[in-house]
Amino acid sequence: TAPPKPTVTLQPSITQLNSSVIYSGETVIVRCEIHGGEGAQWTYEWRRGQVNIPETSNKYRVTVTESDSGGYSCRGKRSSSWTEWSDNITLTVLSPPKPTVTLQPSWTQIYSGETVTVRCEIQGGEGAQWTYEWRPAKLNTPPTSSEYKIIRATKSHVGGYSCRGRRSSSWTEWSDITTLTVLYPPKPTVTLQPSWTLIYSGEIYSGDRVTVRCEIQGSEGAQWTYEWRRGQSNIHETSSEYRINSVTESDGGGYSCRGTRSSSWTEWSDSTPLKVIAPPKPTVTLQPSWTQIYSSETVTVRCEIQGGEGAQWTYEWTPAKLNTPPTSNEYRITVTESDSGGYSCRGRRDYLLTYWSDIITLTVSCKLIT
């Protein structure tokens, strides 16, 4: 009978070899097995591809470089009889992958008191038994790990982080440096955003609408939760802003906020005052200023709101005939006797209505013909 066909096996000194991939610097044992030929005195012949390898034993040990990649086969000789060549087994030798240092959460700028995980990731090296080396050296207290959780970060954690991995006798390159910056959380600012164009030192009229906003400069994109208070009383609101559609005097006071992200709190903002006052009472004026005029003369009726300059008002009048839209704060009238009567106005801004003005009475007389 013909001698049995040999089989080539690889026995790396690492725990797991995936598709015969091994990294340069690692050690592998290549063995030629002739099943059923145990005990016989064999001489072996080896080749990688079509190139002979000067080895006559049934196994040899190689600390590999990339030039050792290829298809390995063997055959055996006993007396003058050769076996067939074995099937090829392919050994692929790669440079060890370059690790990457990642941070979780992924931002490189965190605030003191927050928690961050520093992780060394070796792409394509999953399942292998790696040991790790870190810079800075303080992370290398045994056992070294692929990740470290920094709880309540301080300024001492600022710096560049880099890692490399070792498997068997093979080291990866050092990863690129990932820099971690630890800052004190910024101090928020409370702003008031009324829907009109002018606000006087936080002074607002009851019935108006206002948006109170907490702004944390330099931390855009971060996931903050907010805490609010008016004076020393907490407000049940966790978003960065809230709207009061119709303020009352009970909404007046000093507003402050702070933000939390992870386990880090900002300072409380400075207090921003909101003063809620009664709406102003308009005044109706006439130009010319006398209240008794003759028919066919011209008079301007004007609604004046003291302290409300710059705001976007709409107006309501009595008599009702002045309320054809768009209503205005003044009308120029060439009068007839039907224009006699009492004139009064009020202003509207969002949900705010002022009081009605006092009535000013206009008397139109027939013009005497001399």
C-alpha positions in Angstrom: 0.0 0.0 0.0 1.0 3.6 -0.6 2.3 5.6 2.4 -0.4 7.8 4.0 -0.6 11.4 2.9 0.8 13.8 5.6 -1.0 16.7 7.2 0.6 20.1 8.1 -0.6 21.7 11.4 0.2 24.9 13.0 0.6 25.2 16.8 0.9 28.8 17.8 1.9 29.7 21.3 -1.1 32.0 21.5 -4.5 30.8 22.7 -6.5 31.5 19.5 -5.3 31.6 15.9 -7.9 32.9 13.5 -7.7 31.6 9.9 -3.9 31.0 10.4 -3.3 34.7 10.9 -0.4 35.5 13.1 1.5 38.7 13.9 5.2 39.3 13.2 7.3 38.6 16.3 5.1 35.7 17.4 6.2 32.1 17.5 4.5 29.2 15.6 5.3 25.5 15.5 4.8 23.9 12.1 4.3 20.1 12.3 4.1 17.4 9.7 1.9 14.5 10.8 1.7 11.1 9.1 -1.2 9.3 10.5 -0.6 5.6 10.9 3.1 6.1 10.4 3.9 6.3 14.1 7.1 4.6 15.2 8.6 4.5 11.7 11.8 6.3 11.0 10.8 9.1 8.6 12.8 11.8 6.9 10.9 14.9 6.0 11.0 17.4 3.2 9.4 20.8 3.5 8.5 23.7 1.2 6.8 27.0 1.4 5.0 27.5 -2.0 7.5 26.0 -4.4 10.6 27.0 -2.3 12.3 24.2 -0.3 12.9 24.7 3.4 16.1 23.2 4.8 14.4 21.1 7.5 14.3 17.3 7.8 12.5 16.8 11.1 8.7 16.5 11.5 8.4 20.0 13.1 10.2 23.3 13.5 9.7 26.4 15.5 9.7 29.9 13.8 9.5 33.4 15.3 7.8 34.8 12.3 8.3 37.9 10.1 6.1 38.9 7.2 8.5 36.9 4.8 7.3 33.7 6.5 3.8 34.1 5.0 2.8 31.4 2.5 1.5 27.9 2.0 3.4 25.2 3.8 3.4 21.5 2.7 5.5 18.5 3.6 6.2 14.9 2.6 7.9 12.0 4.3 10.4 9.4 3.2 11.0 6.0 4.7 13.5 3.7 3.1 13.2 4.6 -0.6 9.4 5.4 -0.4 8.0 8.9 -0.5 4.6 9.9 0.6 2.5 12.4 -1.4 3.0 16.1 -0.7 0.5 17.2 2.0 -2.2 19.8 1.2 -1.0 23.3 1.7 -1.8 25.1 5.0 -1.6 28.9 4.6 0.1 31.0 7.2 -0.5 34.8 7.0 1.9 37.0 8.9 0.8 40.6 9.5 2.2 43.6 11.3 0.4 43.9 14.6 -2.6 46.3 14.3 -2.2 49.8 15.7 -4.4 50.3 18.7 -6.7 53.3 19.1 -7.5 55.1 22.4 -11.1 56.0 22.7 -13.0 57.9 25.4 -16.5 57.1 26.6 -18.3 59.6 26.6 -16.6 60.5 23.3 -15.8 64.1 24.0 -12.2 65.0 24.9 -13.2 67.9 27.0 -14.9 67.0 30.3 -15.7 68.8 33.5 -14.2 68.1 36.9 -16.3 65.6 38.8 -17.4 63.7 35.7 -16.6 60.1 34.9 -14.9 58.9 31.7 -13.7 55.5 30.5 -10.4 55.3 28.6 -10.3 52.3 26.4 -7.5 50.7 24.2 -9.1 49.1 21.1 -7.1 46.8 18.8 -9.1 46.4 15.6 -8.9 42.9 14.1 -7.4 41.5 17.3 -10.6 40.5 18.9 -10.5 37.2 20.8 -6.8 37.3 21.3 -5.3 37.3 24.7 -3.6 40.7 24.9 -1.8 42.4 27.7 -1.6 46.2 27.6 0.8 48.9 28.4 -0.3 52.5 28.9 1.0 56.0 28.9 0.8 57.7 31.4 2.6 55.0 33.4 0.3 55.4 36.4 -2.2 53.2 34.6 0.2 50.3 34.5 -0.5 49.1 38.0 -1.1 45.3 37.6 -3.2 43.8 36.3 -3.1 46.1 33.3 -6.4 46.3 31.5 -7.8 47.3 28.1 -9.9 50.0 29.8 -9.9 52.2 32.9 -12.8 54.2 34.4 -11.8 57.6 35.8 -14.4 58.5 38.4 -14.7 62.1 39.4 -12.1 63.5 37.1 -9.7 66.2 38.4 -7.0 68.3 36.8 -4.6 65.5 37.6 -6.2 63.4 34.8 -5.4 66.0 32.1 -2.9 64.8 29.5 -2.3 62.5 26.5 -3.3 58.9 26.7 -1.6 56.2 24.5 -1.5 52.4 24.6 0.0 49.3 23.0 -0.8 45.6 23.2 1.3 42.5 23.6 0.4 38.9 22.5 3.0 36.2 22.9 6.3 38.0 22.1 4.7 40.5 19.6 4.1 44.1 20.5 1.8 46.5 18.6 2.8 50.0 17.8 1.9 52.7 20.3 -1.5 54.2 19.5 -1.8 57.8 18.5 -2.2 60.1 21.6 -5.7 61.0 22.7 -5.7 64.2 24.8 -8.1 64.5 27.7 -8.9 68.0 29.0 -10.6 68.5 32.4 -12.2 71.9 33.0 -14.2 73.4 35.8 -17.8 73.5 34.6 -18.7 77.0 33.2 -21.0 79.3 35.2 -24.4 79.6 33.5 -26.2 82.9 32.7 -29.9 83.5 32.9 -31.4 85.6 30.1 -34.9 86.9 29.7 -36.3 86.9 26.2 -39.5 88.8 25.9 -41.3 88.8 22.6 -41.1 92.5 22.2 -38.0 94.5 21.2 -37.3 96.4 24.5 -37.1 95.3 28.1 -36.1 97.7 30.9 -33.8 96.1 33.5 -36.0 93.0 33.8 -39.2 95.1 34.2 -42.2 93.5 32.6 -46.0 94.0 32.7 -48.4 91.5 34.2 -50.1 89.6 31.4 -46.9 89.7 29.2 -45.1 86.7 27.8 -41.5 86.0 28.7 -39.0 83.1 28.1 -36.4 82.5 30.8 -33.3 80.7 29.4 -30.3 79.1 31.1 -27.2 79.5 28.8 -23.9 77.6 29.4 -21.3 79.1 27.2 -18.7 76.8 25.6 -20.7 73.6 26.2 -22.9 73.4 23.2 -23.9 69.9 22.3 -23.5 68.5 25.8 -26.4 66.8 27.4 -27.3 68.9 30.3 -30.1 68.7 32.9 -31.0 71.9 34.6 -32.1 73.0 38.0 -33.9 76.3 38.5 -34.9 78.5 41.4 -36.6 81.8 42.0 -35.1 83.4 45.0 -34.5 80.3 47.2 -37.6 78.4 46.0 -37.0 75.6 43.5 -38.9 75.6 40.2 -40.0 72.3 38.7 -38.2 72.6 35.4 -35.3 70.5 34.0 -34.9 71.9 30.5 -32.7 74.9 29.5 -35.7 77.3 29.1 -39.3 77.7 30.0 -42.0 80.1 28.9 -44.4 82.0 31.0 -47.3 82.9 28.7 -48.9 85.4 31.0 -46.9 86.6 33.9 -48.3 87.7 37.2 -46.7 89.5 40.1 -46.1 86.2 41.8 -43.6 85.4 38.9 -41.4 88.3 39.9 -38.1 87.6 41.6 -34.5 86.7 41.0 -34.1 83.7 38.6 -31.0 81.5 38.7 -30.0 78.1 37.3 -27.3 75.4 37.2 -26.6 72.5 35.0 -25.6 68.8 35.6 -23.9 66.5 33.1 -22.9 63.0 34.3 -22.0 63.6 38.0 -20.7 67.2 37.5 -22.6 70.3 38.6 -21.9 73.8 37.5 -22.1 76.8 39.9 -25.4 78.5 40.3 -25.7 81.4 37.9 -25.9 84.9 39.1 -29.5 85.9 39.9 -31.4 87.7 37.0 -34.2 89.9 38.3 -37.7 89.8 36.8 -39.9 92.6 38.0 -43.6 92.3 37.2 -45.6 95.6 37.4 -49.1 96.6 36.6 -49.7 97.6 32.9 -49.5 101.3 32.2 -52.6 103.4 31.8 -52.7 105.2 28.4 -53.6 108.8 27.9 -55.7 110.2 25.1 -54.4 113.6 23.8 -55.7 116.0 21.2 -53.8 118.2 18.8 -54.7 121.0 18.8 -55.2 120.5 22.5 -58.6 122.2 22.9 -61.6 120.0 23.4 -64.1 122.3 21.7 -63.7 122.8 17.9 -65.9 123.6 14.9 -67.0 121.2 12.2 -64.7 120.9 9.2 -61.6 121.6 11.4 -59.0 118.9 11.7 -57.9 117.3 15.0 -55.4 114.5 15.7 -56.5 112.0 18.4 -53.5 110.2 19.9 -53.1 107.2 22.3 -49.9 107.6 24.4 -48.5 104.8 26.6 -45.9 106.2 28.9 -43.0 103.8 29.6 -44.1 101.5 26.7 -41.9 103.1 24.0 -40.3 100.6 21.6 -42.8 97.8 22.3 -45.0 96.4 19.6 -48.5 97.6 20.6 -51.9 97.3 18.9 -54.6 99.6 20.0 -58.3 99.5 20.7 -60.5 102.6 20.7 -63.9 103.9 21.7 -65.7 105.0 19.7 -65.7 101.7 17.9 -65.6 103.4 14.4 -61.9 104.0 15.0 -61.2 100.2 15.2 -61.2 99.4 11.5 -57.9 97.5 10.9 -55.2 98.2 11.1 -55.7 100.1 14.3 -53.3 102.9 15.0 -52.2 104.9 18.0 -53.4 108.1 16.3 -56.1 109.3 13.9 -56.4 112.6 12.0 -60.0 113.5 11.8 -61.8 116.3 9.8 -64.6 116.6 12.2 -68.4 116.8 11.9 -70.9 117.1 14.7 -71.1 113.2 14.7 -67.5 113.1 16.0 -68.6 114.7 19.2 -68.2 112.4 22.2 -65.8 110.7 24.6 -62.6 109.2 23.3 -60.7 106.4 25.2 -58.0 103.8 24.2 -56.1 100.8 25.5 -53.1 98.9 24.2 -52.4 95.2 23.6 -49.1 93.4 23.5 -49.2 89.5 23.4 -51.6 88.6 26.2 -51.3 92.0 27.9 -54.1 94.5 27.9 -53.6 97.9 29.5 -56.3 99.7 31.4 -58.6 101.9 29.4 -57.5 105.5 29.4 -59.5 108.2 31.0 -62.1 109.6 28.6 -61.4 112.9 26.9 -64.5 114.5 25.5 -64.5 116.3 22.2 -67.3 118.8 21.4 -67.9 119.7 17.8 -70.0 122.9 17.2 -71.5 124.3 14.0 -69.1 126.9 12.6 -70.6 130.4 12.7 -70.9 132.1 9.3 -70.4 135.9 9.6 
